Amino acid sequence: MYRRVFCQLIFAAIVQAAAAQVSVSLQEPPAGIVQRNQLWNLALIYSGSGSLNVTVGLTLTNMTDNQPVMTAFTKPVTLTKGVKQIKLADISPVDYTFLSPAFNRLTDALLPIGNYRACYSIYNGTDKGDNILAEDCMNIEVIPLSPPQLAMPADAASIQTHYPQFSWLPPAPLTLFNDLNYDLLLTEVRPDQTAAAAIQENLPVYNMGRLTAMISSYPASAKSLDTGKLYAWRVVAKNGEAFAAQSEVWTFRVQPEKPESLLPAGGVYLELKNDNGYKSTAVLPDNILGIKYYSYDKTHETAVRFLDARGALVKEVKKPIEYGNNFLVFKLDHSFSKETTYFIEIADVQDSRYRASFIIAK
């Protein structure tokens, strides 16, 4: 029994002495795309005499939830006094254990998007227990080469619809994602704001999450966008629930609707005559009425009056009148019934009245 205890003490002393002679130097990969093989970019420093066999263990942890996603152990590596820069050939084959479905089993595969902490343990010989000679950790950030690219509406565009459709291109490379989805954010930009500040500070007009397609339409059930406002939008790419990358902020406006261009059917204008000049009633095929009126007065504003067959006022519209021929077009609203006779009347400066009658066909 004493001999066994003595041997254990001797072994512990040897391990402790070896631990004091081994250290590890990690070379953190730059933020961006990281291949799994890049995790083994490290150097081992041994200050002892002779040689020493060690095994390198790695635990990769997702910093979002502090859950391990992968562990790995190399084959034994022989150290001699000095610095040994580890090469993949020195440690292969590596025994990987994948603890997350986001990681596949190809040793040269790309790490999924995310923030990780890689912790390395140097074990004595092939022992993967408590005989750790050295330990060190580093942080790894995996991000896409390019974020989502906005497509439509174009930046600073003036669009004609109050219910636009948004589209964009995905981040690259797509192989970094195992659950790619998008958040779309639309907000109003106040006059004293930049577009980027508006996205950060203002309540969203429209906010849709977990989109899997690269297109989204502003819902018809929502309040229509205002022609007097500037809007900003951005797309955020996520891997599952984890942020991956975000697009630029683009802006657009909704164009005011152009006034409707009205023309009477066939380009025919009904000419107004003085009280004793009209004889027949014009039949309109639709609700557009065009009139021709010759004025002998200087430019002025007058009331165009619509009367029913009994002479009662139906509607009155103010119009500017110029000297000479005036061609006026009116869209007859719900105040006018079909197959009913109406009169249109204009009075000149001397209060002489010019009239025509019309009826809207059924």
Residue, then its C-alpha position, 0 to 999 in steps of 0.5 A: m500500500y505504501r509503495r502504491v501511494f509512493c508511486q502516485l506521489i512520484f507520478a504527481a510530482i512528475v506531472q507537476a514538473a512537466a506542467a511548469q515546463v509547458s505553455v501554449s500560445l494561441q493565434e486568434p483568427p481575424a473576425g470573418i469566415v473561420q475554417r475549422n482547421q484554423l482552430w489549430n493555429l497555435a504554438l506549444i512551448y516546452s522548456g524541459s529536457g528530453s521529449l514529452n508527449v502531449t495531447v491537445g484538447l479543445t472545447l468550443t462554446n457559444m458565447t450567446d448561451n454559454q453552451p458547448v457546441m464542439t469538443a475535439f482531441t488531437k493525436p499525441v504530439t511529441l515536444t522537444k525543448g523550444v517552440k513547436q508551431i502546430k501543423l495540421a499534419d502533426i495533430s491529425p486525425v482530430d477526434y471531433t465531438f459535435l454537440s450542436p446540429a449547426f456543426n457538420r463533420l467535415t474537418d475543413a468546414l466553415l464555422p457557423i455564424g456566431n461568437y465563440r470561446a475556444c478553450y485549449s487544454i494540454y494533457n500529459g501523454t494520451d491522458k484526457g483526465d485531470n493531468i492538465l499541463a497548460e490551459d488558455c482561451m481565446n474569443i472567435e467571431v464568425i461573420p459573413l463576408s458581405p451583409p444583406q444587400l437591399a434591392m427595392p425600393a431603391d435608395a432615395a427613390s420616389i415610389q408610386t404605391h402606398y403599399p410597397q414591396f421590399s426585396w433584398l439579396p442574402p448575405a454571403p456565403l450562405t454556407l455559414f448559416n444553418d437557420l437564415n432568417y431576416d427582420l425587416l424594419l421600416t420607420e419614419v424619418r423626422p426632419d431633424q434626423t438622419a436615416a440611421a438615427a431614425i432606424q435606431e430611435n423611432l418606433p417602427v411603422y412596420n416590423m416583421g421578423r423571422l422572414t425566410a424569403m427575401i421579399s416582403s410586401y407592406p400589408a394592405s391591412a396596415k395604414s397606407l404610407d404618407t406622401g408627405k413623409l420620408y421613410a427608412w428601412r433596413v434588413v437584419a440577417k440572423n442565424g436562428e435567433a442570433f444576430a449575423a449581419q445587417s444591411e445599409v439603411w435606405t430611404f424612399r418617399v411615396q409620390p403624391e398622386k397625379p390629378e386624374s386627366l379628364l377628357p369627355a367621351g370622343g373629345v366632344y365639348l358641349e357648347l354653352k349658349n345664352d338663355n335663348g340659344y340652347k335647343s337640345t339635350a346632350v346625352l353623356p355616355d359616362n360621368i365626364l362632362g366637357i363644356k365650351y364657353y366663350s367669354y367676352d370679359k377679362t380673366h375672372e373667377t365665376a361660379v359654374r352652377f348645376l341645376d336640376a330640371r326644376g331649376a334647383l341648385v344641385k352643385e356649384v363649382k368655382k372656376p377661373i374664366e379667361y377672355g375667349n374660348n374656355f374648355l372646362v371638364f367636370k367629373l359628375d359625382h353621386s349628386f347626379s343620377k342617370e337618365t335625369t336631365y340637368f342644366i349647366e349654367i355660367a353667368d358673365v360679368q353683366d349677369s347674362r346666363y349661358r346654359a346647356s342641358f345634359i343627361i347621363a345615359k343608363 
